[in-house]
């Protein structure tokens, strides 16, 4: 059975539309990535404030990258069996995911990468159906 996937992705979530001979299925994968970690303790406006309450930039970046890797691995595990993958989304996440797919030797299944703005689940499903209807 041929499985085709349309994947809308950003750093917060991924919407996966799986199209098979049986129909389509829409799933959401939520990211645990936090771009701007919250500071603990008091704010400088309210009183005592210590520099050690704010993690160092390199520490924050390592944490962010680690969270992204976990997120991308979850997305890859979900789409691993797809024969064709269309990736689209608004930011850098789609290109970062493609790099991860290359490392996992799955990049040959990517049939396109497009930059699009935010979309509803139905719009994502329609775009996926439209793309794969053209490629038949």
C-alpha positions in Angstrom: 0.0 0.0 0.0 1.4 3.4 -1.0 1.5 5.9 1.8 1.9 9.6 1.0 2.4 12.3 3.7 1.9 16.0 3.7 3.7 17.6 6.6 3.1 21.2 7.8 5.8 21.9 10.4 7.1 24.7 12.6 9.0 24.6 15.9 5.8 24.3 18.0 3.8 21.6 16.2 3.6 19.4 13.2 0.4 18.5 11.3 0.8 15.2 9.5 -1.7 14.3 6.8 -1.3 10.6 5.8 -3.0 9.6 2.5 -3.4 5.9 1.7 -5.8 3.9 -0.5 -8.1 3.7 2.5 -8.4 7.5 2.8 -6.7 10.3 4.8 -5.8 10.7 8.4 -4.7 13.9 10.2 -2.5 13.9 13.3 -0.8 16.5 15.3 2.6 16.2 17.0 3.2 18.9 19.7 6.7 20.1 20.4 8.0 20.6 23.9 10.5 23.2 22.6 10.6 26.4 24.5 12.3 29.2 22.5 12.6 31.7 25.3 12.9 29.8 28.6 11.2 31.5 31.5 13.3 33.1 34.2 12.9 31.8 37.7 12.6 34.0 40.7 12.1 37.8 40.8 12.1 40.1 37.9 14.4 43.1 37.9 11.4 45.3 38.2 10.1 43.7 41.4 13.3 43.5 43.5 16.2 41.1 44.0 17.6 39.8 40.7 20.6 37.6 40.2 22.4 36.9 37.0 22.6 33.2 37.8 18.8 33.0 37.5 19.2 33.4 33.7 20.9 30.4 32.0 23.9 31.2 29.9 23.2 31.6 26.1 25.2 28.5 25.1 23.4 26.4 27.8 20.0 27.7 26.6 21.0 27.0 22.9 22.1 23.4 23.8 18.8 22.8 25.6 16.8 24.3 22.6 18.7 22.1 20.1 18.3 19.0 22.3 14.5 19.6 22.5 14.3 20.2 18.7 16.2 16.9 18.1 13.7 15.0 20.2 10.8 16.7 18.4 12.2 16.0 14.9 12.9 12.4 15.9 9.3 12.0 16.9 8.1 13.4 13.6 10.5 11.2 11.7 9.3 8.1 13.6 5.8 9.0 12.6 6.5 9.5 8.9 9.3 6.9 8.5 7.1 4.4 6.5 5.9 7.0 4.0 6.8 6.5 0.3 6.4 10.2 -0.6 6.7 13.2 1.8 5.7 16.8 1.0 7.1 19.2 3.7 5.8 22.7 4.1 5.7 25.4 6.7 6.4 29.0 7.6 9.9 28.9 9.1 13.2 27.1 9.4 11.8 23.9 10.8 11.1 22.4 7.4 14.7 22.7 6.3 16.0 21.5 9.7 13.8 18.4 9.4 15.0 17.8 5.8 18.6 17.7 7.2 17.5 15.2 9.8 15.9 13.1 7.1 19.2 13.1 5.2 21.0 11.8 8.3 18.4 9.1 8.6 18.7 8.2 4.8 15.1 9.2 4.1 15.7 12.4 2.1 15.0 10.5 -1.2 11.4 10.3 -0.2 10.9 14.0 0.0 9.1 15.2 -3.1 8.9 18.9 -2.2 9.6 21.6 0.3 7.5 24.8 0.2 7.3 27.9 2.3 3.7 28.6 3.4 2.1 30.6 6.2 -0.1 29.2 9.0 -2.8 26.9 7.7 -5.8 25.1 9.2 -5.8 21.3 9.3 -8.3 21.2 6.4 -6.2 23.5 4.3 -3.1 21.3 5.0 -5.1 18.2 4.0 -6.4 19.9 0.8 -2.9 21.0 -0.2 -1.6 17.5 0.4 -4.4 15.9 -1.7 -3.9 18.5 -4.4 -0.2 17.9 -4.6 -0.4 14.1 -4.8 -3.3 14.2 -7.3 -1.0 16.2 -9.7 1.9 13.8 -9.3 -0.1 10.7 -10.3 
